[in-house]
Amino acid sequence: MSLLAIENLSTFFHTEDNIVKSVRNVDLTIQKGDTLALVGESGCGKSTLAKAVVKLVEPTSGSIRFKNQKVTESEDEINFRKSVQMVFQDPAESLNSRMTVGSIIAEPLEVHKIGDKSERQGRVEQLLKQVGLSKSASKRYPFEFSGGQRQRIGIARALALKPELLVLDEPVSALDVSVQSQVLNLLMDLQTELQLTYLLIAHDLAVVKHVSDMIAVMYLGKIVEL
């Protein structure tokens, strides 16, 4: 079953001199339970496409269908944002260093008014255990952890709302080689356990070969091969 369908999606940015066409007329379909990898040289529009998919960047044109429903109306978009979450490339930049790990992971639950304080705390502890961290981690701050541990925290935050699709923007490229495989194995285990679907952006073709069901090659904002 098709979980996500991107149809004729374009994202343009206006500068003083011209229009930068970052993503141009992209069509992509991701089947439920699959991992679709998006590869291409730096600057080809991979991360912009990923951000457009999760609505961090508003597409210039085109449409996104989730479970065959067009994501347009505000109510649909709220449900879509809960169902589609993102894991960012650099956990040091994407985690608020002024917040405890527990507050970071609980924040999506608070925003969407899910559970009371004790229920949210229980969910935080469950998520920490799922990503291989102890519950005592909730009282500490991101800078007290290694890069691999911080990425596990980012994954836990992304899983807080029980999404169906995770957009993984080069999730291991900022990590030491020694811990990359650990995080990749965690993601694969979570995919099986939670029946997740992944859109993976990566440069390392060995990683892509290891984890992907489909590969889309992007060049100058377009999908040139699938």
N, C-alpha and C positions, 0 to 999 in steps of 0.2 A: 504494500500500500504506500502511495506517495504521501510523505509527511509534509514536505516543504516544496513548493514550486515557485521559482523565481521566473518572472515572465517579462522579457524585453526591458530589463532594469538598466537605467542609466543614472549616473551621478556626476554632475558638472559643478565645478567651482569657478566663481567669477573673480578675476584679479583686475588690477588697474588697466592692464594692457590687453588681456584676452580672456578666453574661457578655457579652463583646463578640463578636458574630458577624461576623468579618472576611470570611470566605468562606463562601457558603451554597449547597450543592447544585449545584456547577458540573459541567457536562458539556462536554468539549472533545475534539476529535480533530484531530491534526496528521498530515498525509500526508507521507511521506518526500520530502525535497527541497523542501518548501514553506516559506514564511515566514508564520506566523500572528501577526498583531499584536493586542495586547490594549490597548485604550484605555479611558479613563474619567477622571472627575475625581479629584483628590488625595484619598486616604483611602478609595477605593472597594474596596480589597482586591487591587489588581493585583500589587504586590510580594509580598504575603503568599502569593498563589497561586503566584507564581514560586518562592518559597522552599519552599513545600510540594511543588512538582513535583520539586525537586532534593533534597528531604528535609533541608533546613536547618531547616524547621519541620515537626513531626510533625502530619499531618492528624488532625482529630478523628474523622472518619468518611469513608467512601468508599474508592475504590481507584484505583491507577495501573497501567495496563497498558503495557508497553514491548515492541514486536514481538509483541503478543498474549499476552505472559506477565505474569501478575500479580506485581507487585514486593512480595513478602511475605517469603519465606525469606531468611536472611542471605546465602547464596551468591548468590542472585539480586540482592540489594541491592548487594553489592560490585560485580558486573558492571554493574549499572545506574548506579552512581556513576561508573564509568569512562566509560560511554557518554553520560552527560548532564552537561554542565558549564555553569557560569554566568559571565557577564561582568557585573560590578557597575557601578552608576551612577557612582560617584566613585572614579577610580583612585588618587587621593591617599590615600583611606581604606582601600582594599581591598588595597593593596600594603604589605608590611612594610618600613618605612624602615630597619630595622637589617640587612636582608639585601641582598646584591647581587642584581642582576637575574638573573644566572645561577643563583643558589641558589633564587630565587623560582620560576623556570620549571622547574627540576629537581626541586623538592620533590614534586610529584605522582608523578614517576617513582620517587623514593626511597621514598615511602609505599607504593606498590604493588610495590616491589622489581623494577622493570623495568630491565634492563641493568646493566652495571658503570659505574664512574666515567667512563671514556673514552667509552663509548657514550652515556651521559647528556649529556656535554659536547657530543658531536656532534649529538645531538638538539636541545639548546639552541641551538646555532649555526644549525641548519636552521630552527628556529622563528623565530628573530630575523630571518633573511633573508626568511621568508615574510611577516612583518608589516612589512617595510620598514626594519629596523634593522640596523646593522652588528654583527658578532660581538664587537667590542670593548665593546659595551654590556653584555655579561655581567659585566664586572668593575666596573661602576659601580652607584650606588645610585639608587633611584627618584626621590629629590628632586633629582637632577641633570638630570632630563628635564622637558620641557614636558608640559602636560596631555594633548595628543594622543599624544605618545610614550608616556606612562605607560599610556594606554588600549591602545595597541598591545602593551605588555608584558603587560597583563591578558588580552588576546586570546591572546597566545602561551602564557601559562600555561594558559588554558582548553583550548587545542588539544593540550597535551602528551601526553595519554593517547589521542589519536586518537578523540575522541567523535563520535557521530552526530548528537546534538542539542545546540544551544547555546541557553541561556536568556539573553536579552540584556535586562537591567533598565535601561532608559533609557541606552543605552551612549554617547550623544553629548550628553545634556542638560547635562552639567557642562563641556562643551568650548566654546571660542570658536566662533562661527559660521563663521569662516574655515577651521577644521579639521574641522568636523562632516562635511562632504561627503567629505573625504579618508578618514575612518574608515568612513563608510557604504560608500563605493566599495570599500574594503579588505574589508569584511565580505561584500559581494556577490561580489567576486572569489574570496574563500576558499570561499564557498558553492558556486560553480561548480566550482572546482578540487578541493575535498575532498568534494563531494556531501553537504553539511551540510544539516540542517533547523534552522530557527530558530523560537523563541517570543520575539517582540519586544514589549517593553513600551515605550510611547512616549506623549508628549503632543502632539508636533508632527504634525498630520495630513498635512502636506505630505511629511514623512519616511515616514509610514505608507503613503501613496498610492504613493510611489516604490518601495518595497521589498517590499510585502506581496502575498501571494496571497489571503489571507483576513483579515478583521477581525472581532474579537469586541469588543462594547461591554459594559463592566462598570459596574454601578450598585448601590451598597449591598450589595456582596458577591456579586451575582448576574450572570450573563450575560443581558442583556436583548435583545440583537440580534446576529445573526451574518451 
